[in-house]
Amino acid sequence: MAREIRKLRDLGNGSGGITLPKEFLRDLELMDDNDELADAHIIVEKDEDDDGLSLMPFH
């Protein structure tokens, strides 16, 4: 997933969410041996020029 557009959805509590494909999560090593989402976090970093966001795994 070099660059994709993902739809931001309203979660109904003033927050938004996106869906990330399992393959993308596997590449970030965020899936466990049973192919379930591991107990992990993602760093969301806003670019200095406010033009974009970066997602990085946090292990």
Secondary structure, DSSP 4 states (H G I P E B T S, - for coil): --S-----EE-SSS-EE----HHHHHHTT-B-TTSSB-S-EEEEEE-TTSS-EEEEEE-
